[in-house]
């Protein structure tokens, strides 16, 4: 009976794990993620604009992205469904005001920086940035380094979003219409991820043992 109880508990735990797996909440900076993974993992796109676009109010962007508790910053080629680089954290962390120097705010394995009069972006956790005003650290044009593909930066000024500068190794995008700045907001609706085969086995085994146990109890009662 103890083994059956443990098996049933494992099956229920597997069901819970499968439900949790529906949410896409990556730790640290990610590269080359299909947009369907994000949209199917509880996120909604709340802002997108060409890297070369200027003048959009940051307060209006954040107002339009206020539906969820977390924000994800990402960059992609225009018309592509592949996000070249992305990172996510609680909204309060992604918008933590770090001023106009090389200060960062660490959250969810990412170094974040934000100022509505300087720049907005991220670098991998534990790394430094060189804001001028965007981060030129490990950039292709200023000495490629090991984290070149894990950084994103957008210029800001006067409370508005200005031209974006880099998506990983691709930089000097201030006037580009070939790439887009993208923000997603997390609403927690995971969209029904498919469990792994091992998870299915635990779930089926748990349900089977639960059913057998119920039939045995009915027989004893009769």
N, CA and C atoms as a LAMMPS dump frame, in Angstrom:
ITEM: TIMESTEP
0
ITEM: NUMBER OF ATOMS
666
ITEM: BOX BOUNDS ff ff ff
-5.0000000000000000e+02 5.0000000000000000e+02
-5.0000000000000000e+02 5.0000000000000000e+02
-5.0000000000000000e+02 5.0000000000000000e+02
ITEM: ATOMS id mol type element x y z
1 1 1 N 0.83 -1.205 0
2 1 2 C 0 0 0
3 1 3 C 0.867 1.259 0
4 2 1 N 1.984 1.186 0.763
5 2 2 C 2.866 2.349 0.808
6 2 3 C 3.44 2.632 -0.571
7 3 1 N 3.83 1.557 -1.298
8 3 2 C 4.379 1.737 -2.649
9 3 3 C 3.342 2.365 -3.569
10 4 1 N 2.085 1.885 -3.442
11 4 2 C 1.02 2.449 -4.274
12 4 3 C 0.822 3.932 -3.969
13 5 1 N 0.845 4.262 -2.7
14 5 2 C 0.661 5.662 -2.309
15 5 3 C 1.772 6.529 -2.865
16 6 1 N 2.992 5.984 -2.794
17 6 2 C 4.13 6.74 -3.326
18 6 3 C 4.009 6.905 -4.838
19 7 1 N 3.586 5.859 -5.527
20 7 2 C 3.448 5.928 -6.984
21 7 3 C 2.379 6.928 -7.378
22 8 1 N 1.256 6.913 -6.643
23 8 2 C 0.187 7.867 -6.929
24 8 3 C 0.676 9.293 -6.7
25 9 1 N 1.414 9.485 -5.598
26 9 2 C 1.955 10.817 -5.301
27 9 3 C 2.906 11.258 -6.402
28 10 1 N 3.72 10.31 -6.903
29 10 2 C 4.643 10.644 -7.988
30 10 3 C 3.881 11.04 -9.237
31 11 1 N 2.792 10.328 -9.511
32 11 2 C 1.982 10.669 -10.679
33 11 3 C 1.379 12.047 -10.557
34 12 1 N 0.863 12.377 -9.381
35 12 2 C 0.297 13.707 -9.163
36 12 3 C 1.371 14.783 -9.26
37 13 1 N 2.56 14.469 -8.738
38 13 2 C 3.668 15.431 -8.834
39 13 3 C 4.043 15.659 -10.285
40 14 1 N 3.991 14.577 -11.083
41 14 2 C 4.312 14.707 -12.509
42 14 3 C 3.305 15.585 -13.21
43 15 1 N 2.023 15.449 -12.828
44 15 2 C 0.989 16.303 -13.417
45 15 3 C 1.259 17.759 -13.079
46 16 1 N 1.594 18.007 -11.803
47 16 2 C 1.912 19.377 -11.389
48 16 3 C 3.11 19.906 -12.142
49 17 1 N 4.135 19.033 -12.318
50 17 2 C 5.342 19.44 -13.039
51 17 3 C 5.017 19.768 -14.483
52 18 1 N 4.134 18.986 -15.093
53 18 2 C 3.761 19.232 -16.485
54 18 3 C 3.065 20.57 -16.625
55 19 1 N 2.213 20.899 -15.642
56 19 2 C 1.52 22.183 -15.699
57 19 3 C 2.5 23.336 -15.574
58 20 1 N 3.486 23.162 -14.666
59 20 2 C 4.465 24.216 -14.481
60 20 3 C 5.352 24.382 -15.711
61 21 1 N 5.597 23.268 -16.42
62 21 2 C 6.461 23.312 -17.593
63 21 3 C 5.875 24.156 -18.707
64 22 1 N 4.571 24.463 -18.604
65 22 2 C 3.917 25.26 -19.633
66 22 3 C 4.414 26.699 -19.633
67 23 1 N 4.989 27.151 -18.549
68 23 2 C 5.468 28.524 -18.457
69 23 3 C 6.933 28.608 -18.89
70 24 1 N 7.233 29.532 -19.786
71 24 2 C 8.61 29.742 -20.238
72 24 3 C 9.206 30.871 -19.417
73 25 1 N 10.026 30.505 -18.443
74 25 2 C 10.656 31.465 -17.544
75 25 3 C 12.153 31.178 -17.483
76 26 1 N 12.89 31.491 -18.54
77 26 2 C 14.313 31.153 -18.601
78 26 3 C 15.155 31.96 -17.622
79 27 1 N 16.231 31.341 -17.167
80 27 2 C 17.2 32.005 -16.296
81 27 3 C 18.38 32.46 -17.146
82 28 1 N 18.782 33.705 -16.991
83 28 2 C 19.918 34.219 -17.742
84 28 3 C 19.559 34.597 -19.167
85 29 1 N 20.563 35.001 -19.925
86 29 2 C 20.378 35.437 -21.308
87 29 3 C 20.247 34.216 -22.218
88 30 1 N 19.309 34.281 -23.177
89 30 2 C 19.077 33.188 -24.117
90 30 3 C 19.283 33.679 -25.55
91 31 1 N 19.711 32.763 -26.403
92 31 2 C 19.921 33.086 -27.82
93 31 3 C 19.077 32.191 -28.717
94 32 1 N 18.63 32.774 -29.839
95 32 2 C 17.962 32.031 -30.915
96 32 3 C 16.786 31.197 -30.403
97 33 1 N 15.829 31.876 -29.811
98 33 2 C 14.621 31.232 -29.288
99 33 3 C 13.467 31.486 -30.249
100 34 1 N 12.748 30.432 -30.617
101 34 2 C 11.597 30.608 -31.484
102 34 3 C 10.5 31.363 -30.746
103 35 1 N 9.902 32.319 -31.414
104 35 2 C 8.89 33.158 -30.764
105 35 3 C 7.704 32.339 -30.26
106 36 1 N 7.418 31.212 -30.884
107 36 2 C 6.299 30.38 -30.439
108 36 3 C 6.55 29.825 -29.036
109 37 1 N 7.812 29.613 -28.691
110 37 2 C 8.15 29.153 -27.345
111 37 3 C 7.769 30.2 -26.312
112 38 1 N 8 31.447 -26.643
113 38 2 C 7.678 32.548 -25.737
114 38 3 C 6.165 32.761 -25.654
115 39 1 N 5.523 32.871 -26.802
116 39 2 C 4.078 33.136 -26.835
117 39 3 C 3.285 31.968 -26.255
118 40 1 N 3.793 30.751 -26.429
119 40 2 C 3.133 29.584 -25.859
120 40 3 C 3.5 29.346 -24.417
121 41 1 N 4.391 30.152 -23.878
122 41 2 C 4.865 29.973 -22.507
123 41 3 C 4.4 31.044 -21.558
124 42 1 N 3.293 31.692 -21.871
125 42 2 C 2.706 32.645 -20.931
126 42 3 C 3.023 34.098 -21.192
127 43 1 N 3.609 34.421 -22.356
128 43 2 C 3.991 35.789 -22.665
129 43 3 C 3.155 36.362 -23.809
130 44 1 N 2.965 37.676 -23.791
131 44 2 C 2.284 38.388 -24.871
132 44 3 C 3.171 39.532 -25.336
133 45 1 N 3.271 39.71 -26.644
134 45 2 C 4.046 40.831 -27.174
135 45 3 C 3.295 42.13 -26.903
136 46 1 N 3.96 43.074 -26.263
137 46 2 C 3.292 44.329 -25.919
138 46 3 C 3.953 45.541 -26.564
139 47 1 N 5.084 45.344 -27.218
140 47 2 C 5.76 46.455 -27.893
141 47 3 C 6.718 45.894 -28.93
142 48 1 N 6.709 46.489 -30.109
143 48 2 C 7.724 46.18 -31.117
144 48 3 C 7.871 47.396 -32.019
145 49 1 N 9.096 47.651 -32.426
146 49 2 C 9.379 48.835 -33.234
147 49 3 C 10.739 48.633 -33.902
148 50 1 N 10.896 49.186 -35.065
149 50 2 C 12.174 49.075 -35.761
150 50 3 C 13.286 49.674 -34.905
151 51 1 N 14.462 49.109 -35.016
152 51 2 C 15.6 49.615 -34.247
153 51 3 C 15.864 51.087 -34.546
154 52 1 N 15.576 51.52 -35.744
155 52 2 C 15.84 52.912 -36.105
156 52 3 C 14.757 53.887 -35.704
157 53 1 N 13.651 53.4 -35.129
158 53 2 C 12.556 54.294 -34.733
159 53 3 C 12.953 55.117 -33.514
160 54 1 N 12.456 56.357 -33.454
161 54 2 C 12.774 57.27 -32.358
162 54 3 C 11.505 57.937 -31.84
163 55 1 N 11.553 58.339 -30.559
164 55 2 C 10.534 59.222 -30.016
165 55 3 C 9.366 58.594 -29.307
166 56 1 N 9.27 57.277 -29.262
167 56 2 C 8.15 56.647 -28.565
168 56 3 C 8.327 56.793 -27.052
169 57 1 N 7.292 57.29 -26.393
170 57 2 C 7.354 57.515 -24.95
171 57 3 C 7.546 56.205 -24.193
172 58 1 N 8.532 56.187 -23.306
173 58 2 C 8.778 54.985 -22.507
174 58 3 C 7.627 54.735 -21.55
175 59 1 N 7.036 55.8 -21.013
176 59 2 C 5.896 55.609 -20.11
177 59 3 C 4.724 54.965 -20.839
178 60 1 N 4.528 55.308 -22.097
179 60 2 C 3.437 54.684 -22.854
180 60 3 C 3.772 53.22 -23.163
181 61 1 N 5.042 52.937 -23.406
182 61 2 C 5.459 51.552 -23.633
183 61 3 C 5.192 50.717 -22.387
184 62 1 N 5.595 51.22 -21.234
185 62 2 C 5.41 50.484 -19.992
186 62 3 C 3.936 50.356 -19.634
187 63 1 N 3.15 51.37 -19.979
188 63 2 C 1.707 51.291 -19.742
189 63 3 C 1.085 50.177 -20.572
190 64 1 N 1.546 50.056 -21.803
191 64 2 C 1.036 49.003 -22.666
192 64 3 C 1.543 47.623 -22.303
193 65 1 N 2.586 47.57 -21.462
194 65 2 C 3.173 46.296 -21.053
195 65 3 C 2.918 45.994 -19.58
196 66 1 N 1.865 46.565 -19.02
197 66 2 C 1.612 46.45 -17.585
198 66 3 C 0.7 45.286 -17.222
199 67 1 N 0.28 44.49 -18.199
200 67 2 C -0.676 43.42 -17.912
201 67 3 C -0.079 42.319 -17.051
202 68 1 N 1.211 42.082 -17.175
203 68 2 C 1.842 40.997 -16.435
204 68 3 C 2.814 41.474 -15.377
205 69 1 N 3.4 40.506 -14.677
206 69 2 C 4.303 40.804 -13.564
207 69 3 C 5.769 40.839 -13.973
208 70 1 N 6.063 40.407 -15.214
209 70 2 C 7.44 40.329 -15.675
210 70 3 C 7.549 40.907 -17.073
211 71 1 N 8.767 41.33 -17.426
212 71 2 C 9.038 41.829 -18.767
213 71 3 C 10.171 41.034 -19.388
214 72 1 N 10.111 40.882 -20.698
215 72 2 C 11.175 40.243 -21.463
216 72 3 C 11.597 41.201 -22.567
217 73 1 N 12.883 41.543 -22.619
218 73 2 C 13.428 42.353 -23.697
219 73 3 C 14.067 41.413 -24.718
220 74 1 N 13.854 41.712 -25.997
221 74 2 C 14.371 40.828 -27.039
222 74 3 C 14.644 41.617 -28.309
223 75 1 N 15.385 41.011 -29.211
224 75 2 C 15.659 41.596 -30.513
225 75 3 C 15.528 40.546 -31.592
226 76 1 N 15.036 40.934 -32.753
227 76 2 C 14.865 39.991 -33.857
228 76 3 C 15.037 40.711 -35.18
229 77 1 N 15.32 39.949 -36.227
230 77 2 C 15.306 40.494 -37.574
231 77 3 C 13.856 40.767 -37.953
232 78 1 N 13.609 41.863 -38.657
233 78 2 C 12.251 42.229 -39.035
234 78 3 C 11.598 41.105 -39.841
235 79 1 N 10.411 40.702 -39.382
236 79 2 C 9.68 39.64 -40.057
237 79 3 C 10.051 38.238 -39.641
238 80 1 N 11.063 38.094 -38.792
239 80 2 C 11.51 36.776 -38.351
240 80 3 C 10.742 36.323 -37.118
241 81 1 N 10.619 34.999 -36.935
242 81 2 C 10.016 34.46 -35.721
243 81 3 C 11.071 33.896 -34.773
244 82 1 N 12.338 34.239 -35.014
245 82 2 C 13.43 33.832 -34.122
246 82 3 C 13.928 35.041 -33.341
247 83 1 N 13.899 34.942 -32.035
248 83 2 C 14.416 35.997 -31.167
249 83 3 C 15.912 35.75 -30.982
250 84 1 N 16.726 36.65 -31.49
251 84 2 C 18.176 36.444 -31.512
252 84 3 C 18.787 36.455 -30.127
253 85 1 N 18.262 37.308 -29.262
254 85 2 C 18.728 37.366 -27.876
255 85 3 C 17.575 37.867 -27.018
256 86 1 N 17.442 37.314 -25.804
257 86 2 C 16.373 37.731 -24.911
258 86 3 C 16.776 37.49 -23.467
259 87 1 N 16.091 38.191 -22.57
260 87 2 C 16.233 37.964 -21.134
261 87 3 C 14.966 38.475 -20.469
262 88 1 N 14.653 37.912 -19.3
263 88 2 C 13.435 38.31 -18.606
264 88 3 C 13.66 38.377 -17.104
265 89 1 N 12.837 39.171 -16.44
266 89 2 C 12.858 39.281 -14.979
267 89 3 C 11.603 40.037 -14.553
268 90 1 N 11.43 40.202 -13.251
269 90 2 C 10.306 40.985 -12.743
270 90 3 C 10.373 42.4 -13.309
271 91 1 N 9.209 42.979 -13.568
272 91 2 C 9.151 44.32 -14.148
273 91 3 C 9.966 45.32 -13.338
274 92 1 N 9.901 45.204 -12.004
275 92 2 C 10.629 46.133 -11.145
276 92 3 C 12.136 46.009 -11.322
277 93 1 N 12.608 44.826 -11.727
278 93 2 C 14.042 44.624 -11.961
279 93 3 C 14.457 45.123 -13.345
280 94 1 N 13.636 44.842 -14.34
281 94 2 C 13.95 45.261 -15.708
282 94 3 C 13.941 46.78 -15.835
283 95 1 N 13.135 47.455 -15.014
284 95 2 C 13.026 48.918 -15.076
285 95 3 C 13.674 49.595 -13.875
286 96 1 N 14.567 48.884 -13.196
287 96 2 C 15.277 49.462 -12.048
288 96 3 C 16.217 50.56 -12.552
289 97 1 N 16.045 51.763 -12.037
290 97 2 C 16.806 52.918 -12.527
291 97 3 C 18.26 52.839 -12.049
292 98 1 N 19.159 52.584 -12.991
293 98 2 C 20.578 52.478 -12.66
294 98 3 C 21.348 53.758 -12.99
295 99 1 N 20.649 54.781 -13.48
296 99 2 C 21.304 56.049 -13.789
297 99 3 C 22.046 56.013 -15.109
298 100 1 N 23.002 56.924 -15.257
299 100 2 C 23.689 57.058 -16.533
300 100 3 C 25.124 56.598 -16.544
301 101 1 N 25.532 55.821 -15.552
302 101 2 C 26.919 55.334 -15.516
303 101 3 C 26.924 53.835 -15.789
304 102 1 N 28.032 53.161 -15.478
305 102 2 C 28.156 51.734 -15.759
306 102 3 C 27.595 50.848 -14.655
307 103 1 N 26.57 51.328 -13.986
308 103 2 C 25.926 50.545 -12.936
309 103 3 C 24.956 49.537 -13.555
310 104 1 N 24.834 48.365 -12.929
311 104 2 C 23.848 47.378 -13.347
312 104 3 C 23.089 46.868 -12.133
313 105 1 N 21.965 46.248 -12.404
314 105 2 C 21.117 45.672 -11.358
315 105 3 C 20.954 44.193 -11.676
316 106 1 N 21.423 43.318 -10.801
317 106 2 C 21.396 41.883 -11.07
318 106 3 C 20.051 41.28 -10.673
319 107 1 N 19.46 40.536 -11.61
320 107 2 C 18.217 39.821 -11.336
321 107 3 C 18.066 38.686 -12.344
322 108 1 N 17.706 37.518 -11.859
323 108 2 C 17.45 36.344 -12.696
324 108 3 C 18.632 35.995 -13.603
325 109 1 N 19.838 36.115 -13.063
326 109 2 C 21.028 35.761 -13.823
327 109 3 C 21.39 36.737 -14.92
328 110 1 N 20.927 37.972 -14.805
329 110 2 C 21.137 38.991 -15.837
330 110 3 C 21.546 40.298 -15.176
331 111 1 N 22.439 41.045 -15.829
332 111 2 C 22.786 42.394 -15.393
333 111 3 C 21.933 43.374 -16.204
334 112 1 N 20.989 44.04 -15.511
335 112 2 C 20.074 44.972 -16.163
336 112 3 C 20.536 46.411 -15.946
337 113 1 N 20.246 47.269 -16.903
338 113 2 C 20.441 48.711 -16.713
339 113 3 C 19.302 49.44 -17.415
340 114 1 N 18.879 50.521 -16.778
341 114 2 C 17.749 51.275 -17.315
342 114 3 C 17.821 52.733 -16.867
343 115 1 N 17.628 53.62 -17.806
344 115 2 C 17.434 55.044 -17.536
345 115 3 C 16.676 55.602 -18.732
346 116 1 N 15.621 56.356 -18.467
347 116 2 C 14.858 56.894 -19.606
348 116 3 C 15.551 58.089 -20.251
349 117 1 N 16.773 58.376 -19.796
350 117 2 C 17.556 59.455 -20.396
351 117 3 C 18.945 58.985 -20.837
352 118 1 N 19.131 57.664 -20.935
353 118 2 C 20.464 57.188 -21.292
354 118 3 C 20.39 55.936 -22.164
355 119 1 N 20.065 54.807 -21.552
356 119 2 C 19.951 53.563 -22.317
357 119 3 C 19.206 52.514 -21.508
358 120 1 N 18.843 51.435 -22.207
359 120 2 C 18.076 50.348 -21.601
360 120 3 C 18.57 49.046 -22.223
361 121 1 N 18.917 48.079 -21.374
362 121 2 C 19.376 46.811 -21.928
363 121 3 C 19.854 45.853 -20.866
364 122 1 N 20.635 44.864 -21.313
365 122 2 C 21.113 43.854 -20.381
366 122 3 C 22.414 43.227 -20.874
367 123 1 N 23.077 42.555 -19.945
368 123 2 C 24.3 41.792 -20.2
369 123 3 C 24.217 40.532 -19.35
370 124 1 N 25.017 39.517 -19.651
371 124 2 C 24.95 38.289 -18.848
372 124 3 C 25.362 38.521 -17.4
373 125 1 N 24.766 37.762 -16.501
374 125 2 C 25.032 37.91 -15.08
375 125 3 C 26.5 37.796 -14.733
376 126 1 N 26.971 38.699 -13.871
377 126 2 C 28.354 38.689 -13.431
378 126 3 C 29.313 39.44 -14.326
379 127 1 N 28.815 39.988 -15.438
380 127 2 C 29.693 40.712 -16.356
381 127 3 C 29.546 42.218 -16.158
382 128 1 N 30.51 42.968 -16.662
383 128 2 C 30.468 44.423 -16.574
384 128 3 C 29.954 44.992 -17.89
385 129 1 N 29.591 46.271 -17.866
386 129 2 C 29.123 46.955 -19.071
387 129 3 C 29.952 48.217 -19.28
388 130 1 N 29.943 48.704 -20.489
389 130 2 C 30.625 49.949 -20.83
390 130 3 C 29.63 50.811 -21.601
391 131 1 N 28.883 51.64 -20.856
392 131 2 C 27.775 52.39 -21.435
393 131 3 C 28.251 53.713 -22.022
394 132 1 N 27.962 53.871 -23.338
395 132 2 C 28.466 55.052 -24.035
396 132 3 C 27.543 55.493 -25.19
397 133 1 N 26.289 55.852 -25.011
398 133 2 C 25.488 55.511 -23.86
399 133 3 C 25.053 54.057 -23.858
400 134 1 N 25.057 53.416 -25.052
401 134 2 C 24.793 51.983 -25.09
402 134 3 C 26.059 51.197 -24.75
403 135 1 N 25.856 49.939 -24.446
404 135 2 C 26.932 49.065 -23.981
405 135 3 C 27.81 48.603 -25.15
406 136 1 N 29.048 49.063 -25.165
407 136 2 C 29.975 48.668 -26.225
408 136 3 C 30.909 47.539 -25.78
409 137 1 N 30.708 47.057 -24.544
410 137 2 C 31.544 45.961 -24.036
411 137 3 C 31.377 44.72 -24.912
412 138 1 N 32.471 44.072 -25.258
413 138 2 C 32.46 42.845 -26.059
414 138 3 C 31.651 42.998 -27.347
415 139 1 N 31.65 44.176 -27.93
416 139 2 C 30.887 44.383 -29.172
417 139 3 C 31.772 44.124 -30.385
418 140 1 N 31.138 43.819 -31.495
419 140 2 C 31.875 43.529 -32.724
420 140 3 C 32.722 44.715 -33.165
421 141 1 N 32.181 45.929 -33.026
422 141 2 C 32.871 47.119 -33.524
423 141 3 C 33.915 47.685 -32.571
424 142 1 N 33.909 47.222 -31.304
425 142 2 C 34.855 47.764 -30.331
426 142 3 C 35.618 46.653 -29.609
427 143 1 N 35.944 45.594 -30.333
428 143 2 C 36.732 44.517 -29.734
429 143 3 C 35.878 43.363 -29.274
430 144 1 N 35.593 42.45 -30.168
431 144 2 C 34.713 41.319 -29.857
432 144 3 C 35.221 40.528 -28.659
433 145 1 N 34.296 40.158 -27.773
434 145 2 C 34.648 39.383 -26.585
435 145 3 C 33.748 38.178 -26.438
436 146 1 N 33.951 37.393 -25.393
437 146 2 C 33.229 36.124 -25.225
438 146 3 C 31.727 36.265 -25.017
439 147 1 N 31.256 37.447 -24.585
440 147 2 C 29.816 37.614 -24.34
441 147 3 C 29.153 38.455 -25.428
442 148 1 N 29.773 38.517 -26.599
443 148 2 C 29.286 39.387 -27.67
444 148 3 C 27.837 39.09 -28.054
445 149 1 N 27.419 37.82 -27.978
446 149 2 C 26.065 37.446 -28.398
447 149 3 C 25.035 37.524 -27.281
448 150 1 N 25.441 37.943 -26.088
449 150 2 C 24.537 37.901 -24.937
450 150 3 C 24.191 39.291 -24.4
451 151 1 N 24.317 40.285 -25.248
452 151 2 C 24.041 41.652 -24.819
453 151 3 C 23.031 42.318 -25.755
454 152 1 N 22.22 43.19 -25.174
455 152 2 C 21.23 43.948 -25.936
456 152 3 C 21.184 45.358 -25.375
457 153 1 N 21.097 46.358 -26.263
458 153 2 C 21.045 47.739 -25.777
459 153 3 C 20.241 48.628 -26.712
460 154 1 N 19.399 49.473 -26.103
461 154 2 C 18.607 50.474 -26.81
462 154 3 C 18.912 51.85 -26.229
463 155 1 N 19.102 52.841 -27.089
464 155 2 C 19.284 54.21 -26.62
465 155 3 C 17.957 54.784 -26.122
466 156 1 N 18.026 55.61 -25.092
467 156 2 C 16.856 56.362 -24.62
468 156 3 C 17.27 57.815 -24.419
469 157 1 N 16.286 58.69 -24.32
470 157 2 C 16.579 60.108 -24.086
471 157 3 C 15.31 60.905 -23.922
472 158 1 N 15.287 61.784 -22.929
473 158 2 C 14.116 62.627 -22.721
474 158 3 C 12.853 61.847 -22.445
475 159 1 N 12.99 60.679 -21.818
476 159 2 C 11.822 59.859 -21.5
477 159 3 C 11.281 59.086 -22.69
478 160 1 N 12.051 59.026 -23.775
479 160 2 C 11.582 58.351 -24.986
480 160 3 C 12.567 57.28 -25.428
481 161 1 N 12.042 56.316 -26.168
482 161 2 C 12.883 55.296 -26.784
483 161 3 C 13.506 55.871 -28.047
484 162 1 N 14.812 55.762 -28.154
485 162 2 C 15.509 56.216 -29.35
486 162 3 C 16.04 55.004 -30.116
487 163 1 N 16.9 55.239 -31.08
488 163 2 C 17.405 54.134 -31.894
489 163 3 C 18.085 53.075 -31.055
490 164 1 N 17.835 51.825 -31.399
491 164 2 C 18.533 50.736 -30.72
492 164 3 C 19.938 50.607 -31.284
493 165 1 N 20.868 50.106 -30.491
494 165 2 C 22.256 50.031 -30.967
495 165 3 C 22.726 48.619 -31.261
496 166 1 N 22.335 47.644 -30.421
497 166 2 C 22.886 46.302 -30.648
498 166 3 C 21.884 45.205 -30.311
499 167 1 N 22 44.106 -31.063
500 167 2 C 21.398 42.812 -30.714
501 167 3 C 22.552 41.828 -30.736
502 168 1 N 23.078 41.515 -29.589
503 168 2 C 24.227 40.626 -29.54
504 168 3 C 25.396 41.169 -30.336
505 169 1 N 25.861 40.395 -31.315
506 169 2 C 27.031 40.778 -32.106
507 169 3 C 26.706 41.786 -33.205
508 170 1 N 25.425 42.027 -33.451
509 170 2 C 25.015 42.962 -34.507
510 170 3 C 24.869 44.343 -33.884
511 171 1 N 25.672 45.306 -34.329
512 171 2 C 25.616 46.622 -33.705
513 171 3 C 25.516 47.742 -34.749
514 172 1 N 25.534 48.965 -34.253
515 172 2 C 25.311 50.164 -35.065
516 172 3 C 23.994 50.065 -35.84
517 173 1 N 22.932 49.757 -35.095
518 173 2 C 21.599 49.603 -35.683
519 173 3 C 20.714 50.823 -35.452
520 174 1 N 21.31 51.95 -35.095
521 174 2 C 20.544 53.147 -34.716
522 174 3 C 19.549 53.607 -35.776
523 175 1 N 19.843 53.351 -37.038
524 175 2 C 18.965 53.794 -38.116
525 175 3 C 18.394 52.623 -38.915
526 176 1 N 18.487 51.437 -38.366
527 176 2 C 18.122 50.24 -39.116
528 176 3 C 16.628 49.919 -39.048
529 177 1 N 16.079 49.509 -40.181
530 177 2 C 14.718 48.978 -40.227
531 177 3 C 14.749 47.462 -40.43
532 178 1 N 15.941 46.886 -40.438
533 178 2 C 16.099 45.446 -40.662
534 178 3 C 15.949 44.636 -39.379
535 179 1 N 15.954 45.326 -38.23
536 179 2 C 15.832 44.645 -36.945
537 179 3 C 14.818 45.367 -36.076
538 180 1 N 14.248 44.629 -35.115
539 180 2 C 13.199 45.174 -34.26
540 180 3 C 13.521 45.029 -32.777
541 181 1 N 13.151 46.06 -32.014
542 181 2 C 13.147 46.005 -30.558
543 181 3 C 11.806 45.398 -30.146
544 182 1 N 11.829 44.444 -29.227
545 182 2 C 10.597 43.752 -28.844
546 182 3 C 10.537 43.612 -27.321
547 183 1 N 9.334 43.83 -26.769
548 183 2 C 9.099 43.593 -25.344
549 183 3 C 7.882 42.682 -25.203
550 184 1 N 7.997 41.709 -24.318
551 184 2 C 6.879 40.824 -23.98
552 184 3 C 6.522 41.02 -22.517
553 185 1 N 5.253 40.827 -22.186
554 185 2 C 4.812 40.869 -20.798
555 185 3 C 4.289 39.493 -20.41
556 186 1 N 4.576 39.077 -19.177
557 186 2 C 4.218 37.733 -18.715
558 186 3 C 2.871 37.749 -18.011
559 187 1 N 1.943 36.949 -18.522
560 187 2 C 0.611 36.88 -17.921
561 187 3 C 0.364 35.557 -17.21
562 188 1 N 1.271 34.602 -17.358
563 188 2 C 1.171 33.355 -16.615
564 188 3 C 0.298 32.298 -17.249
565 189 1 N -0.21 32.525 -18.456
566 189 2 C -0.995 31.524 -19.159
567 189 3 C -0.046 30.707 -20.023
568 190 1 N 0.323 29.518 -19.542
569 190 2 C 1.377 28.742 -20.187
570 190 3 C 1.037 28.147 -21.527
571 191 1 N -0.218 28.024 -21.899
572 191 2 C -0.572 27.565 -23.223
573 191 3 C -0.53 26.066 -23.43
574 192 1 N -0.371 25.247 -22.353
575 192 2 C -0.482 23.802 -22.491
576 192 3 C 0.708 23.11 -23.104
577 193 1 N 1.845 23.152 -22.442
578 193 2 C 3.024 22.454 -22.951
579 193 3 C 2.825 20.943 -22.884
580 194 1 N 3.431 20.204 -23.812
581 194 2 C 3.321 18.748 -23.841
582 194 3 C 4.351 18.147 -22.891
583 195 1 N 3.935 17.286 -21.947
584 195 2 C 4.898 16.689 -21.017
585 195 3 C 5.891 15.781 -21.725
586 196 1 N 7.054 15.59 -21.096
587 196 2 C 8.054 14.661 -21.602
588 196 3 C 7.538 13.226 -21.468
589 197 1 N 8.075 12.26 -22.274
590 197 2 C 7.635 10.857 -22.191
591 197 3 C 7.71 10.278 -20.785
592 198 1 N 8.79 10.597 -20.061
593 198 2 C 8.921 10.076 -18.696
594 198 3 C 7.819 10.609 -17.796
595 199 1 N 7.438 11.87 -18.043
596 199 2 C 6.359 12.472 -17.257
597 199 3 C 5.045 11.776 -17.55
598 200 1 N 4.799 11.495 -18.833
599 200 2 C 3.58 10.77 -19.207
600 200 3 C 3.537 9.416 -18.506
601 201 1 N 4.675 8.706 -18.454
602 201 2 C 4.712 7.388 -17.823
603 201 3 C 4.337 7.47 -16.349
604 202 1 N 4.868 8.487 -15.667
605 202 2 C 4.529 8.66 -14.256
606 202 3 C 3.056 8.996 -14.075
607 203 1 N 2.552 9.862 -14.954
608 203 2 C 1.15 10.256 -14.859
609 203 3 C 0.23 9.052 -15.068
610 204 1 N 0.508 8.261 -16.126
611 204 2 C -0.317 7.099 -16.424
612 204 3 C -0.238 6.073 -15.306
613 205 1 N 0.999 5.849 -14.815
614 205 2 C 1.168 4.905 -13.72
615 205 3 C 0.42 5.343 -12.477
616 206 1 N 0.472 6.631 -12.179
617 206 2 C -0.22 7.159 -11.01
618 206 3 C -1.723 7.01 -11.128
619 207 1 N -2.262 7.345 -12.303
620 207 2 C -3.694 7.212 -12.518
621 207 3 C -4.121 5.734 -12.444
622 208 1 N -3.279 4.842 -13.033
623 208 2 C -3.608 3.423 -13.026
624 208 3 C -3.675 2.862 -11.62
625 209 1 N -2.696 3.212 -10.807
626 209 2 C -2.683 2.727 -9.426
627 209 3 C -3.819 3.324 -8.615
628 210 1 N -4.124 4.594 -8.895
629 210 2 C -5.24 5.228 -8.187
630 210 3 C -6.539 4.499 -8.521
631 211 1 N -6.732 4.16 -9.822
632 211 2 C -7.946 3.455 -10.231
633 211 3 C -8.028 2.071 -9.616
634 212 1 N -6.891 1.351 -9.6
635 212 2 C -6.866 0.009 -9.021
636 212 3 C -7.192 0.051 -7.54
637 213 1 N -6.634 1.058 -6.867
638 213 2 C -6.891 1.191 -5.439
639 213 3 C -8.363 1.461 -5.179
640 214 1 N -8.979 2.304 -6.016
641 214 2 C -10.392 2.637 -5.845
642 214 3 C -11.266 1.403 -6.082
643 215 1 N -10.961 0.602 -7.115
644 215 2 C -11.735 -0.605 -7.399
645 215 3 C -11.631 -1.604 -6.25
646 216 1 N -10.421 -1.698 -5.668
647 216 2 C -10.234 -2.651 -4.548
648 216 3 C -11.044 -2.229 -3.354
649 217 1 N -11.087 -0.889 -3.094
650 217 2 C -11.869 -0.414 -1.953
651 217 3 C -13.347 -0.708 -2.151
652 218 1 N -13.849 -0.542 -3.381
653 218 2 C -15.235 -0.814 -3.667
654 218 3 C -15.567 -2.299 -3.469
655 219 1 N -14.621 -3.163 -3.893
656 219 2 C -14.841 -4.603 -3.731
657 219 3 C -14.912 -4.982 -2.271
658 220 1 N -14.014 -4.414 -1.459
659 220 2 C -14.008 -4.707 -0.02
660 220 3 C -15.295 -4.23 0.623
661 221 1 N -15.748 -3.024 0.214
662 221 2 C -17.001 -2.484 0.772
663 221 3 C -18.175 -3.366 0.431
664 222 1 N -18.219 -3.867 -0.828
665 222 2 C -19.316 -4.735 -1.237
666 222 3 C -19.305 -6.036 -0.445
